[in-house]
Amino acid sequence: MEKRGLIQRQEATLLDLRSYLFSRQCTLLLFLQRPWEVAQRALELLHGCVQELKLLEVSVPPGALDCWVFLSCLEVLQRIEGCCDRAQIDSNIAHTVGLWSYATEKLKSLGYLCGLVSEQGPNSEDLNRTVDLLAGLGAERPETANTAQSPYKKLKEALSSVEAFEKHYLDLSHATIEMYTSIGRIRSAKFVGKDLAEFYMRKKSPQKAEIYLQGALKNYLAEGWALPITHTRKQLAECQKHLGQIENYLQTSSLLASDRHLTGNEREYFCREILSFASQQAGSPGHKIVLPMHSFAQLRDLHFTPSNAVVHVGGVLSVEITVCSQMPVPVHAEQIAINVHFSIEKNNYRKTAEWLTKHKTANGIVSFPAETSPFPTSQNSLPALELCEMFERSPSDNSLHTTGIICKNVHVLLRKQESGASLEAPSGAALEAGAHVLKCTAVTLEPGPNAITFRTQAKEPGTYTLRQLCASVGPVWFVLPHIYPLVQYDVYSQEPQLHVEPLADSLLAGIPQKVKFTVTTGHYTVKNGDSLQLSNVEAMLILGHEENRAVIYSNMREKASDAALRVQSSDKVTSISLPAAPAYHVIEFELEVLSLPSAPATGGESTVLGMTEPHGKHKDTQKGGHCMATMDHKVSIDCPWSIYSTVISLTFSMPFRTTHSLLSSGTRKYVQVCVQNLSELDFQLSDSHLVDTGDSTDLQLIPLNTESEQRIHSRQAVFFVWELKWTQEPPPSLHCRFSVGFSPASEERLSVSLKPYTYEFQVDNFLTLYSVRAEISPPPGTELCKTGSLCSLEVSITRLSDLSDADKDEALTEREDYFSTKLMYEVVDNSSNWAVCGKSSGVISMPVAARATHRVHMEVMPLFAGYLPLPDVRLFKYLPHHSAHSSQLDADSWIENDSLSVDKHVDDQLDSGSVQSRGSTRSVASSEHKGLPMPRLRALPPGQAFNASAGTQVLVIPSQDDHVLEVSVT
C-alpha cells in the first residue's frame, strides 16, 4: 500500500511502479493457486528491470541494484515457501532454481564489490561502500521484522563480515548446485561451480577450487567452446601450480603453450614453465613425467628408404618422420625415439619374398591424418543453429512491444554430454620398454614442421611394427602412445638362389641364343674362386666368349661393379667362375646356349626312322595354330653355397616341320620333301642332301632343285624334289636320310657352325602296277561336247608289269596258264561337273601280265560349260568274302545294307561318301542276303596306280536353247 500511495502522489520511481504492479500480480496468482508462475514472472521482471535501468542510464549507487535483486529473489522465494508445503517445493524446483541462481550471482557481486572476497579483507574504501549500502537498505519492513531468517537480515549479515559473507555465499551456491543437479541441469550446475571455484581461488583454497574447474572445463570441452576452455585452463593451471601437481600442471601448460587463442607472450610463458622445470630436474635423475604428445607436436608423415620397407639382414633402413612442433619457441629435445615391436611370423621367408616382388607403398611415404580437435564434440560437428524471429504485440492495440530471436533446436545444442571424457586428466600413457628402439639424440624442434631421420641396421629377420613416438625434454617425456595407421617394415634372411631364364620368349633348337643367369647371393658372400659347375649335355652346348662380363648389383638394383666372366669347358663339366660379391647382392651375366638339332617334327603319313632322342624330352606344344615339337634339356648345376645340385630345365622348340611324299609319272618315281618354318624367324637353307642309308649301288638320287640356297620365311614352306633311278629292279623299300643346313636369314653370319637338320624316313611301293587313262568323246555327229548332252567316257586300265610280290594276296587267282586279280573301278566327280549315267563302278578280273588292258565304257553328261576336268577314276583291290580278313566279325571287315567295306588301316583318306557320284548307281553293292559277310575293298598303295589323265580338261560348249548360261572355269 506504501507503493500505491507513492503512485497516487506521483512520487513513485520506476522500480516503485514495477514493484507495485508485480506485487498485485503475485497476490492474484497466489489466490489462483499458481505460485510457480510467480517465480517465472519474478525472474523476467528482475532481468527486465536491470536492462531498462541500463538502457535509461538511471544513476544508482554501486551495489544498490544488486541488493534490490538479491532481496527481491529471496522475498519471492520466501512468499512462495509460505503458501506451499515441502513436498510441493521439492517437486517444483525447476521453477524456483532460477531465482536461487540469480540471488547467488548478485551476492557474489556484492562480495567482490565490498572486498569481502580478497585475501587481505576489506579496506577502508570497501567498508565505506558497505556502510552506504546498508544505510540505503533503510529499516526493515514491519511484516518481516520479527522473522529470524528474513532476506533483509541475511543480506545485512552477509555484508557485515568476511566470515558471514562466506557462509551465506557458500550456502546459496551449494544449494543452487544441488537444485540444478537434482533436475538434470548439469551444465548450469557446472557454471555455478566455476564461480565457486573462482571464489575459492581468491580465498587461497585451490584444493577446493580444482574439482569445480575440472567440471566446468569438462563441460566446455564437451560443447566445444574454445575461448571458455582457454580461460578455464589458465585458472586450472594456476590452481594446479598452487597445489604442487607438477604432472597435471605441465600437461595443462603444454596445452596452453600450443593454444592459438592466447597471445604470443602468454604461450611463451607456459612453454618456459615446462622448459624451466625440465632444466631444474636435469641433474637429478628420477621419476619420468609422461605427457601426451598431441599438444607438444604432431606426426605428419613418415618416409621409408628403401621405399618398399623391406631390408635384408645387415642392411640399413632409413626412417624419416616429419613432426610439426606446436610450441612457440625452439625446444631442445635430448632424445626422440620410436619404440618398435618385433614379431617372427610363420613362413616369414615366403612373405618377404612376396613383398620383394609385389608389395610396394606409394613412394615409401605413410601420411598420418591431421590431429583431430581436442573436443569430443566440437562446434563444427554440431547441427546448425535453427533461428527464427519472435514478436510480441499488445492485445489491445496490436502494437509491437517485444522482439527477439529464438533458437528452435536448443535442446540438441545444449543436450547432456556427461559421457565425454575430460582431456585434462593425467594421460596415463606408459612408456613401452623393449629391445628394439629407433633413436635420434640432441634434436632441436623449431616451431612448425621438422624432419627427423632414424637409421637402423637390421639384425634379426621378422616384422617390425612402429608402436610409440617419444620425445624427452629432461625428465618430461611427450608420448604418442599409438602410431596409426599401422606402420611396419620387414627384415628378411634370404638363401642364395640361382635363376636361369632365356632372354627370348622361346628358345629355338639349332641356333645359339642367349640365356640370362641371375645369382642372388643372399646371406652368402661370393669369394674369388667360387664357380658354377654345369654338367654338360650331349645335345646342348654352352658357348663362352672372351667378351662375356658379369654385372654386380646391390639389393636396390643399383650397379655396384662389373667383371670379366671366365667360362671353361671340358668333356663333362662347364665351369663358370663368379666374380667376388658381398652378401645380398645380385650377379647377372648372359651366356649363349646351342641345342643341337635332331629330327624335326613330322606330319602327314611320314614315318620317322632312326630318330635318336637327345638328353631331353620331346613333347608337342600348340603355338600359333601350328604344332611345334619341343625338347627339354635338364642341366645339373653345382653351386658353391650348397651341397645339393640345382637342376634347371631349358625348353627348345624345333623350328621346322618336315614331311615327305612319293610322286609318280608313269614308271618314273620322285621323292618330295617339304620343310615348313614354324618359328617367327626367317632362315636360309643350304646344302640339301638326300642319301640312301642302305647304300644301294643301283640307285641314283638326282636332285631337281637348282638353287643351292633357298630362303624360307616365317610360317612358309620349301620343297625339295629328287628323281629315283634304278639300273635294276627297285627294292621293296628305301631308307632315306634328308639333311639341310640352315642359318638365320640376316646379314651377320654366325661364327658358330650349325649342325644341319636330319630327317630319316622309309619309302615303299616303288613299282607302278597299273596305268589308268580316261577319255571323253562328244556325241556322234558333233565335234564338241555340249551341256545336257550324253557323252561317251572310256576308261582304260592297263597292267604295266608281270607278277610281283605286291600281287600275292587273297585277291590273286591262279588259272591254268596265268594269274588274275580282281579290281574294282569307280568313277566319281567330287566337283559335280559331270553326271555319270548308268553304272559308275564295277568289278573286273585283271590278268596279271604286262600290257594287259581292260576298257570300260559309260555315259556322262556335262552339267556346265567351259573346260571341265575329267572325273576321277579310282582302283581298289576286290577281296572275296571268304578271305581270312573277312572271317572276323568286326566293323572294318563286315558290311550291311548295300555298301562295301574299305580297309581303314590301309587308306585313311578314302572318303566313303564320295563313292556315290551324282546320278550314278552301284550295281555291285546290292546283296540278296542282307546282313551276311560281303566282299571288302582295299585301296592300292600310293604309286601302284598311275592316272595318266590327271589334269586333262575337256571343252564343253553351252546348248543353243539355254536361257541361263553357267560356265565353269578351272
URBEL-V12400 format. One line per field, one symbol per residue. ss: DSSP state (A for helix, B for strand, O for the rest). psi: psi as a letter, one per 20 degrees, with the letter a starting at -180 (. if undefined). burial: # if it has 24 or more other ideal C-beta (glycine too) atoms within 12 Angstrom, else .. Layout:
ss: ???
psi: ???
burial: ???
This chain:
ss: OAAAAAAAOOOOOAAAAAAAAAAAAAAAAAAOOOAAAAAAAAAAAAAAAAAAAAAOOOOOOOOAAAAAAAAAAAAAAAAAAAAOOAAAAAAOAAAAAAAAAAAAAAAAAAAAAOOOOOOOOOOAAAAAAAAAAAAAAOOOOAAAAOOOOOAAAAAAAAOOOAAAAAAAAAAAAAAAAAAAAAOOOAAAAAAAAAAAAAAAAAOOOAAAAAAAAAAAAAAAAAAOOAAAAAAAAAAAAAAAAAAOOAAAAAAAAAAAAOOOOOOAAAAAAAAAAAAAAAAAOOOOOOOOBBBBOOOOBBBBBBBBBOOOOBBBOOOBBBBBBBBBBOOOOOBBBBBBBBBBBBBOOOOAAAAAAAAAAOOOOOOOBBBOOOOOOOOOOOAAAOOOOOBBBBBBBOOOOOOBBBBBBBBOOAAAAOOOOOOOOOOOOOOOOOOOOOOOBBBBBBBBBOOBBBBBBBBBBOOOOBBBBBBBBBBBBOOBBBBBOOOOOOOBBBBBOOOOBBBBBBOOOOBBOOOOBBBBBBBBOOOOOBOOOOBBBBBOBOOBBBBOOOOOBBBBBBOOOOBBBBBBOBBBBOOOBBBBBOOOBOOOBBBBBBBBBBBOOOOOBBOOOOOBOOOOOOOBBBBBBBBOOBBBBBBBBBBBBBOOOOOOBBBBBBBBBOOBBBBBBBBBBOOBBBBBBBBBBOOOOOBBBBBBBBBBOOOOOOBBBBBOOOOOBBBBOOOOBBBBBBBBBBOOOOOOBBBBBBBBBBBBOOOOOOOOOOOOBBBBBBBBOOOOOBBBBBBBBOOOOOOOBBOOOBBBBBBBBBBOOOOOAAAOOOOBBBOOOOBBBBBBBBBBOOOOOBBBBOBOBBBBBBBOOOOOBBBBBBBBBBOOBBBBBOOBBBBBBBBOOOOOAAAOOOOOOOOOOOOOBBOOOOOOOOOAAAOOOOOOBOAAAOOOOOOOOOOBBBBOOOOOBBBOOOOOBBBBBOOOOOOOOOBOOO
psi: hghghhghjkjqrghgggggghhggggghhhjlmhhhggghgghgggggghghghilppqqpighhggggggghggghgghhjqrhghghikhhhihghgggggghhgghghhjkiirhirqahghhghgggghhhhaqqqhijhjphlqhghgghghihrgggggghghggghgggggghhjjmhghhhghhghhhhghhhjlmhhhhghhgggghhggghikogghggghhgghggghghikngghghghhhhhhjoiiqrhggghghghgghgghhhjhinpbpqopqqihhgrppgrppqoqhjkpqrpirpppopqopopiqiqppophppqoppppqoqqlhghghhhhhhgoprnjjpoqqqqprqiphnrhhiqqqpnqqqpppqphgjkqpipqappohkhhghkrpliipqpiiqqhjpqpporioppqoqmpooqpaqppppppqophpqappppgqpqppncippppohpoprppqqqpqopqqqpppqqhrhqpppiqpqqpppooohcjpoprpiqrpoppqphjpqoppqhjpqqppqrijkppgrrqqppppqahhqppopqqpqrqlrppprpqpqoopqaprqrrcjqppqknppamrpqqpqppkiqopqqppppppppqijqiqqppqpppppoiqppqrqpqqnciqqqppppopoiajrqqoprlpqpqoiilphjppoopiphphqqporpkrqppppqpppqhbqqrhrppqppqpqqqpnrhppqippppqqqoprpprlhpohqpppqppqrqpiqhqqqpiqprpppppoppiraprhiinaiipppagjrqrqpqpqpoqnhikhqoppbpirrpqoppnqqjpqpqpprqqppirqaopqqqqpqpqpoprijrhhiipnrhhiqqrmlqqppohigniipohiihorpjqrnhijqphnqiqprqrqpqpqphhppoijpiqqpppqqqhjphpppppo.
burial: .............##..###.##..#..#.....##.######.###.##............###################..#....#..##.#######################....#...#..##..##..#............###########.#..##.###.#########..#.###################..#.##################..##############.#.###############..#...######.###.##.........##########################################.############.....##.##..##....#..#.#.#.....##.#....#..............................##..#..#.###..#.#.##...#####..#.#....#.###.#.#..#####################.#...############.#.#...###################.#...########.######...#.######.........###......######.#######################..#.#..#..###.#.......#.##########.###....#.#################..#.###########.#.###########..#..#.#.#.#....#.#...#########.....##.#############........#######################.#......#################..#.##.#.###.....###########...#####.######.###...#.#.#.#########.##############.#.##......#.#....####..##..#.#..#.#..#.#.##.......#################....#####.........#..
